[in-house]
Every structure is written in structure tokens, then in C-alpha cells.
Amino acid sequence: MKKAKCNFCESEHYEERRIDYLYSHHDQYLLVPNTPVEVCLHCGMVYYDAAVLKEIERHFFAIQKKEEEPDRYIEMPTKAYT
């Protein structure tokens, strides 16, 4: 990813990390482990590469259309806040 100033604190200090990213669209979800991100070391803001997000979106819709299979399914419990 290209280094730049943080949009929130203007720091130029980042660290590359891998996180679990949860993609959601119309109450459907795709959990993507090991997603590369850059994190601002000053304020903690997380930055994603656009190409990575586009690829996640492509996988999501391919899975929805049954063109690809996910690695596995997980059960996600839900509880509404009342």
C-alpha cells in the first residue's frame, strides 16, 4: 500500500497487519481472515487497499451466485439490542 498521511491525525507512521474483515451486503456476510491492512501507529485508523476490497467483493458475489464455494461456513449468533 502507498504510504501517506493519516486522514485523521496526519501521522506518517503505519504498520502493516492482517485482520479479520467482515464484508456485509443486504444482511449477507463474508468473513475474510488474514486481510492485509495498514494501521496508523498514532491513532489506530485502519486503511484498506482498494484492490483488496474489490477482490473481497468479487468473491462475495461469486459465492452468492454459486460460482465459487467458500472455504467453510460458520454459524453467527445474533441478538437484537432492545
N, CA, C and O atoms as CSV, one atom per row, in Angstrom:
chain,resi,resn,atom,element,x,y,z
A,1,MET,N,N,0.827,-1.178,0.000
A,1,MET,CA,C,0.000,0.000,0.000
A,1,MET,C,C,0.873,1.243,0.000
A,1,MET,O,O,1.991,1.242,0.514
A,2,LYS,N,N,0.349,2.274,-0.574
A,2,LYS,CA,C,1.099,3.518,-0.677
A,2,LYS,C,C,1.057,4.272,0.648
A,2,LYS,O,O,-0.004,4.433,1.251
A,3,LYS,N,N,2.216,4.727,1.088
A,3,LYS,CA,C,2.293,5.473,2.333
A,3,LYS,C,C,1.801,6.907,2.101
A,3,LYS,O,O,2.113,7.532,1.087
A,4,ALA,N,N,1.043,7.399,3.045
A,4,ALA,CA,C,0.541,8.763,3.003
A,4,ALA,C,C,0.281,9.200,4.432
A,4,ALA,O,O,0.468,8.428,5.372
A,5,LYS,N,N,-0.148,10.434,4.589
A,5,LYS,CA,C,-0.507,10.917,5.919
A,5,LYS,C,C,-1.872,10.382,6.311
A,5,LYS,O,O,-2.764,10.233,5.476
A,6,CYS,N,N,-2.017,10.098,7.591
A,6,CYS,CA,C,-3.297,9.645,8.125
A,6,CYS,C,C,-4.334,10.756,7.942
A,6,CYS,O,O,-4.054,11.925,8.207
A,7,ASN,N,N,-5.504,10.390,7.499
A,7,ASN,CA,C,-6.567,11.371,7.284
A,7,ASN,C,C,-7.076,11.979,8.583
A,7,ASN,O,O,-7.682,13.050,8.556
A,8,PHE,N,N,-6.851,11.335,9.705
A,8,PHE,CA,C,-7.383,11.814,10.972
A,8,PHE,C,C,-6.361,12.551,11.817
A,8,PHE,O,O,-6.671,13.596,12.389
A,9,CYS,N,N,-5.152,12.027,11.905
A,9,CYS,CA,C,-4.165,12.659,12.787
A,9,CYS,C,C,-2.936,13.180,12.040
A,9,CYS,O,O,-2.069,13.814,12.641
A,10,GLU,N,N,-2.858,12.919,10.740
A,10,GLU,CA,C,-1.763,13.355,9.865
A,10,GLU,C,C,-0.421,12.698,10.160
A,10,GLU,O,O,0.614,13.163,9.684
A,11,SER,N,N,-0.429,11.636,10.931
A,11,SER,CA,C,0.797,10.882,11.174
A,11,SER,C,C,1.228,10.194,9.877
A,11,SER,O,O,0.398,9.893,9.019
A,12,GLU,N,N,2.512,9.955,9.747
A,12,GLU,CA,C,3.050,9.232,8.596
A,12,GLU,C,C,3.568,7.852,9.002
A,12,GLU,O,O,4.254,7.189,8.225
A,13,HIS,N,N,3.239,7.428,10.208
A,13,HIS,CA,C,3.756,6.163,10.739
A,13,HIS,C,C,2.677,5.092,10.711
A,13,HIS,O,O,1.659,5.191,11.395
A,14,TYR,N,N,2.923,4.065,9.902
A,14,TYR,CA,C,1.977,2.976,9.720
A,14,TYR,C,C,2.655,1.644,9.998
A,14,TYR,O,O,3.880,1.526,9.984
A,15,GLU,N,N,1.821,0.651,10.250
A,15,GLU,CA,C,2.300,-0.712,10.405
A,15,GLU,C,C,1.388,-1.618,9.594
A,15,GLU,O,O,0.164,-1.499,9.659
A,16,GLU,N,N,1.983,-2.518,8.834
A,16,GLU,CA,C,1.191,-3.486,8.092
A,16,GLU,C,C,0.763,-4.599,9.036
A,16,GLU,O,O,1.562,-5.122,9.812
A,17,ARG,N,N,-0.522,-4.950,8.952
A,17,ARG,CA,C,-1.073,-6.014,9.794
A,17,ARG,C,C,-2.032,-6.860,8.961
A,17,ARG,O,O,-2.339,-6.530,7.815
A,18,ARG,N,N,-2.490,-7.937,9.547
A,18,ARG,CA,C,-3.514,-8.808,8.963
A,18,ARG,C,C,-4.660,-8.894,9.964
A,18,ARG,O,O,-4.438,-9.138,11.150
A,19,ILE,N,N,-5.877,-8.695,9.487
A,19,ILE,CA,C,-7.037,-8.717,10.368
A,19,ILE,C,C,-8.149,-9.574,9.763
A,19,ILE,O,O,-8.071,-9.974,8.601
A,20,ASP,N,N,-9.174,-9.848,10.551
A,20,ASP,CA,C,-10.391,-10.486,10.055
A,20,ASP,C,C,-11.329,-9.379,9.590
A,20,ASP,O,O,-11.682,-8.494,10.369
A,21,TYR,N,N,-11.732,-9.424,8.328
A,21,TYR,CA,C,-12.599,-8.400,7.738
A,21,TYR,C,C,-13.974,-9.007,7.511
A,21,TYR,O,O,-14.092,-10.094,6.946
A,22,LEU,N,N,-15.014,-8.307,7.950
A,22,LEU,CA,C,-16.379,-8.773,7.765
A,22,LEU,C,C,-17.050,-7.928,6.690
A,22,LEU,O,O,-17.348,-6.752,6.900
A,23,TYR,N,N,-17.284,-8.546,5.532
A,23,TYR,CA,C,-17.974,-7.875,4.432
A,23,TYR,C,C,-19.465,-8.144,4.595
A,23,TYR,O,O,-19.867,-9.279,4.853
A,24,SER,N,N,-20.282,-7.111,4.448
A,24,SER,CA,C,-21.732,-7.301,4.554
A,24,SER,C,C,-22.437,-6.590,3.410
A,24,SER,O,O,-22.023,-5.527,2.950
A,25,HIS,N,N,-23.528,-7.226,2.967
A,25,HIS,CA,C,-24.346,-6.675,1.889
A,25,HIS,C,C,-25.741,-7.267,2.020
A,25,HIS,O,O,-25.919,-8.478,1.890
A,26,HIS,N,N,-26.736,-6.415,2.280
A,26,HIS,CA,C,-28.134,-6.846,2.393
A,26,HIS,C,C,-28.301,-8.055,3.324
A,26,HIS,O,O,-28.874,-9.072,2.932
A,27,ASP,N,N,-27.806,-7.936,4.532
A,27,ASP,CA,C,-27.931,-8.983,5.558
A,27,ASP,C,C,-27.260,-10.300,5.185
A,27,ASP,O,O,-27.624,-11.347,5.720
A,28,GLN,N,N,-26.301,-10.267,4.291
A,28,GLN,CA,C,-25.466,-11.417,3.957
A,28,GLN,C,C,-24.030,-11.030,4.322
A,28,GLN,O,O,-23.643,-9.870,4.174
A,29,TYR,N,N,-23.243,-11.994,4.797
A,29,TYR,CA,C,-21.913,-11.678,5.305
A,29,TYR,C,C,-20.860,-12.632,4.754
A,29,TYR,O,O,-21.137,-13.789,4.440
A,30,LEU,N,N,-19.647,-12.107,4.650
A,30,LEU,CA,C,-18.484,-12.911,4.298
A,30,LEU,C,C,-17.357,-12.511,5.235
A,30,LEU,O,O,-16.935,-11.354,5.247
A,31,LEU,N,N,-16.872,-13.453,6.012
A,31,LEU,CA,C,-15.749,-13.207,6.909
A,31,LEU,C,C,-14.467,-13.574,6.173
A,31,LEU,O,O,-14.308,-14.699,5.699
A,32,VAL,N,N,-13.562,-12.612,6.085
A,32,VAL,CA,C,-12.314,-12.804,5.343
A,32,VAL,C,C,-11.138,-12.694,6.320
A,32,VAL,O,O,-10.692,-11.590,6.632
A,33,PRO,N,N,-10.641,-13.830,6.798
A,33,PRO,CA,C,-9.498,-13.778,7.706
A,33,PRO,C,C,-8.217,-13.410,6.963
A,33,PRO,O,O,-8.099,-13.603,5.753
A,34,ASN,N,N,-7.272,-12.878,7.716
A,34,ASN,CA,C,-5.936,-12.600,7.184
A,34,ASN,C,C,-5.938,-11.516,6.100
A,34,ASN,O,O,-5.151,-11.583,5.156
A,35,THR,N,N,-6.812,-10.525,6.232
A,35,THR,CA,C,-6.901,-9.431,5.258
A,35,THR,C,C,-5.801,-8.404,5.545
A,35,THR,O,O,-5.677,-7.942,6.679
A,36,PRO,N,N,-5.002,-8.041,4.534
A,36,PRO,CA,C,-3.924,-7.064,4.764
A,36,PRO,C,C,-4.477,-5.647,4.920
A,36,PRO,O,O,-5.346,-5.214,4.164
A,37,VAL,N,N,-3.950,-4.936,5.924
A,37,VAL,CA,C,-4.323,-3.549,6.173
A,37,VAL,C,C,-3.086,-2.781,6.626
A,37,VAL,O,O,-2.063,-3.372,6.970
A,38,GLU,N,N,-3.197,-1.463,6.619
A,38,GLU,CA,C,-2.197,-0.616,7.258
A,38,GLU,C,C,-2.889,0.109,8.394
A,38,GLU,O,O,-4.002,0.611,8.237
A,39,VAL,N,N,-2.222,0.162,9.543
A,39,VAL,CA,C,-2.788,0.793,10.731
A,39,VAL,C,C,-1.902,1.958,11.134
A,39,VAL,O,O,-0.684,1.819,11.244
A,40,CYS,N,N,-2.530,3.113,11.353
A,40,CYS,CA,C,-1.797,4.291,11.827
A,40,CYS,C,C,-1.320,4.010,13.243
A,40,CYS,O,O,-2.119,3.658,14.111
A,41,LEU,N,N,-0.041,4.161,13.476
A,41,LEU,CA,C,0.519,3.872,14.794
A,41,LEU,C,C,0.211,4.954,15.819
A,41,LEU,O,O,0.405,4.746,17.017
A,42,HIS,N,N,-0.261,6.095,15.367
A,42,HIS,CA,C,-0.583,7.182,16.294
A,42,HIS,C,C,-2.022,7.108,16.790
A,42,HIS,O,O,-2.266,7.204,17.993
A,43,CYS,N,N,-2.989,6.937,15.869
A,43,CYS,CA,C,-4.401,6.969,16.272
A,43,CYS,C,C,-5.133,5.644,16.079
A,43,CYS,O,O,-6.250,5.487,16.571
A,44,GLY,N,N,-4.528,4.685,15.372
A,44,GLY,CA,C,-5.152,3.377,15.187
A,44,GLY,C,C,-6.084,3.261,13.994
A,44,GLY,O,O,-6.714,2.220,13.805
A,45,MET,N,N,-6.185,4.312,13.184
A,45,MET,CA,C,-7.039,4.259,11.999
A,45,MET,C,C,-6.562,3.149,11.065
A,45,MET,O,O,-5.362,2.989,10.842
A,46,VAL,N,N,-7.519,2.379,10.516
A,46,VAL,CA,C,-7.207,1.240,9.656
A,46,VAL,C,C,-7.454,1.631,8.204
A,46,VAL,O,O,-8.492,2.212,7.885
A,47,TYR,N,N,-6.508,1.315,7.322
A,47,TYR,CA,C,-6.613,1.614,5.897
A,47,TYR,C,C,-6.547,0.327,5.088
A,47,TYR,O,O,-5.686,-0.524,5.312
A,48,TYR,N,N,-7.476,0.200,4.140
A,48,TYR,CA,C,-7.564,-0.955,3.259
A,48,TYR,C,C,-7.151,-0.548,1.854
A,48,TYR,O,O,-7.444,0.564,1.414
A,49,ASP,N,N,-6.480,-1.431,1.158
A,49,ASP,CA,C,-6.151,-1.212,-0.238
A,49,ASP,C,C,-7.406,-1.458,-1.077
A,49,ASP,O,O,-8.100,-2.454,-0.872
A,50,ALA,N,N,-7.697,-0.570,-2.006
A,50,ALA,CA,C,-8.911,-0.684,-2.829
A,50,ALA,C,C,-8.948,-1.994,-3.604
A,50,ALA,O,O,-10.015,-2.589,-3.754
A,51,ALA,N,N,-7.809,-2.450,-4.097
A,51,ALA,CA,C,-7.766,-3.701,-4.863
A,51,ALA,C,C,-8.149,-4.891,-3.980
A,51,ALA,O,O,-8.795,-5.827,-4.452
A,52,VAL,N,N,-7.764,-4.862,-2.728
A,52,VAL,CA,C,-8.113,-5.939,-1.792
A,52,VAL,C,C,-9.620,-5.946,-1.558
A,52,VAL,O,O,-10.245,-7.006,-1.571
A,53,LEU,N,N,-10.207,-4.767,-1.343
A,53,LEU,CA,C,-11.648,-4.681,-1.114
A,53,LEU,C,C,-12.443,-5.108,-2.344
A,53,LEU,O,O,-13.484,-5.753,-2.214
A,54,LYS,N,N,-11.966,-4.758,-3.528
A,54,LYS,CA,C,-12.641,-5.177,-4.760
A,54,LYS,C,C,-12.603,-6.693,-4.917
A,54,LYS,O,O,-13.580,-7.294,-5.364
A,55,GLU,N,N,-11.488,-7.313,-4.554
A,55,GLU,CA,C,-11.370,-8.767,-4.650
A,55,GLU,C,C,-12.295,-9.457,-3.635
A,55,GLU,O,O,-12.907,-10.478,-3.950
A,56,ILE,N,N,-12.394,-8.904,-2.429
A,56,ILE,CA,C,-13.317,-9.450,-1.435
A,56,ILE,C,C,-14.748,-9.357,-1.960
A,56,ILE,O,O,-15.512,-10.316,-1.846
A,57,GLU,N,N,-15.112,-8.224,-2.527
A,57,GLU,CA,C,-16.451,-8.041,-3.080
A,57,GLU,C,C,-16.719,-9.024,-4.224
A,57,GLU,O,O,-17.815,-9.573,-4.336
A,58,ARG,N,N,-15.715,-9.238,-5.065
A,58,ARG,CA,C,-15.860,-10.184,-6.173
A,58,ARG,C,C,-16.136,-11.586,-5.639
A,58,ARG,O,O,-17.025,-12.281,-6.134
A,59,HIS,N,N,-15.365,-12.003,-4.619
A,59,HIS,CA,C,-15.583,-13.322,-4.012
A,59,HIS,C,C,-16.982,-13.413,-3.411
A,59,HIS,O,O,-17.664,-14.424,-3.581
A,60,PHE,N,N,-17.412,-12.374,-2.716
A,60,PHE,CA,C,-18.728,-12.374,-2.087
A,60,PHE,C,C,-19.819,-12.651,-3.115
A,60,PHE,O,O,-20.648,-13.540,-2.918
A,61,PHE,N,N,-19.822,-11.897,-4.204
A,61,PHE,CA,C,-20.880,-12.062,-5.203
A,61,PHE,C,C,-20.757,-13.378,-5.964
A,61,PHE,O,O,-21.769,-13.950,-6.368
A,62,ALA,N,N,-19.547,-13.860,-6.165
A,62,ALA,CA,C,-19.356,-15.165,-6.807
A,62,ALA,C,C,-19.914,-16.277,-5.921
A,62,ALA,O,O,-20.511,-17.229,-6.424
A,63,ILE,N,N,-19.726,-16.164,-4.621
A,63,ILE,CA,C,-20.278,-17.149,-3.692
A,63,ILE,C,C,-21.800,-17.069,-3.686
A,63,ILE,O,O,-22.473,-18.099,-3.680
A,64,GLN,N,N,-22.343,-15.863,-3.688
A,64,GLN,CA,C,-23.796,-15.691,-3.701
A,64,GLN,C,C,-24.430,-16.282,-4.964
A,64,GLN,O,O,-25.538,-16.816,-4.914
A,65,LYS,N,N,-23.718,-16.183,-6.101
A,65,LYS,CA,C,-24.225,-16.715,-7.375
A,65,LYS,C,C,-23.894,-18.198,-7.557
A,65,LYS,O,O,-24.206,-18.787,-8.592
A,66,LYS,N,N,-23.261,-18.794,-6.545
A,66,LYS,CA,C,-22.860,-20.206,-6.578
A,66,LYS,C,C,-21.796,-20.488,-7.648
A,66,LYS,O,O,-21.690,-21.611,-8.141
A,67,GLU,N,N,-21.021,-19.478,-7.997
A,67,GLU,CA,C,-19.913,-19.638,-8.939
A,67,GLU,C,C,-18.632,-20.068,-8.214
A,67,GLU,O,O,-17.728,-20.636,-8.826
A,68,GLU,N,N,-18.564,-19.794,-6.922
A,68,GLU,CA,C,-17.443,-20.199,-6.071
A,68,GLU,C,C,-18.015,-20.777,-4.786
A,68,GLU,O,O,-19.149,-20.489,-4.404
A,69,GLU,N,N,-17.219,-21.584,-4.140
A,69,GLU,CA,C,-17.574,-22.127,-2.829
A,69,GLU,C,C,-16.723,-21.412,-1.773
A,69,GLU,O,O,-15.537,-21.167,-1.996
A,70,PRO,N,N,-17.317,-21.083,-0.641
A,70,PRO,CA,C,-16.493,-20.532,0.440
A,70,PRO,C,C,-15.604,-21.633,1.015
A,70,PRO,O,O,-15.860,-22.818,0.803
A,71,ASP,N,N,-14.578,-21.242,1.731
A,71,ASP,CA,C,-13.709,-22.221,2.386
A,71,ASP,C,C,-14.492,-23.041,3.398
A,71,ASP,O,O,-14.275,-24.244,3.542
A,72,ARG,N,N,-15.406,-22.375,4.099
A,72,ARG,CA,C,-16.268,-23.052,5.063
A,72,ARG,C,C,-17.389,-22.114,5.471
A,72,ARG,O,O,-17.339,-20.912,5.210
A,73,TYR,N,N,-18.386,-22.673,6.104
A,73,TYR,CA,C,-19.493,-21.897,6.658
A,73,TYR,C,C,-19.340,-21.858,8.175
A,73,TYR,O,O,-18.905,-22.829,8.793
A,74,ILE,N,N,-19.702,-20.730,8.757
A,74,ILE,CA,C,-19.711,-20.628,10.207
A,74,ILE,C,C,-21.096,-20.152,10.643
A,74,ILE,O,O,-21.803,-19.481,9.892
A,75,GLU,N,N,-21.463,-20.510,11.860
A,75,GLU,CA,C,-22.731,-20.060,12.411
A,75,GLU,C,C,-22.476,-18.769,13.183
A,75,GLU,O,O,-21.563,-18.700,14.006
A,76,MET,N,N,-23.288,-17.746,12.913
A,76,MET,CA,C,-23.121,-16.469,13.576
A,76,MET,C,C,-24.371,-16.156,14.385
A,76,MET,O,O,-25.415,-15.838,13.816
A,77,PRO,N,N,-24.273,-16.243,15.699
A,77,PRO,CA,C,-25.452,-15.932,16.500
A,77,PRO,C,C,-25.759,-14.431,16.431
A,77,PRO,O,O,-24.850,-13.611,16.301
A,78,THR,N,N,-27.036,-14.085,16.517
A,78,THR,CA,C,-27.436,-12.689,16.518
A,78,THR,C,C,-28.353,-12.415,17.707
A,78,THR,O,O,-29.089,-13.292,18.161
A,79,LYS,N,N,-28.293,-11.213,18.186
A,79,LYS,CA,C,-29.155,-10.787,19.279
A,79,LYS,C,C,-29.437,-9.309,19.051
A,79,LYS,O,O,-28.512,-8.500,18.986
A,80,ALA,N,N,-30.715,-8.954,18.929
A,80,ALA,CA,C,-31.097,-7.563,18.702
A,80,ALA,C,C,-30.956,-6.762,19.996
A,80,ALA,O,O,-31.255,-7.259,21.082
A,81,TYR,N,N,-30.513,-5.560,19.870
A,81,TYR,CA,C,-30.451,-4.644,21.009
A,81,TYR,C,C,-31.837,-4.016,21.182
A,81,TYR,O,O,-32.365,-3.399,20.256
A,82,THR,N,N,-32.412,-4.176,22.360
A,82,THR,CA,C,-33.761,-3.630,22.582
A,82,THR,C,C,-33.770,-2.636,23.711
A,82,THR,O,O,-34.819,-2.079,24.035
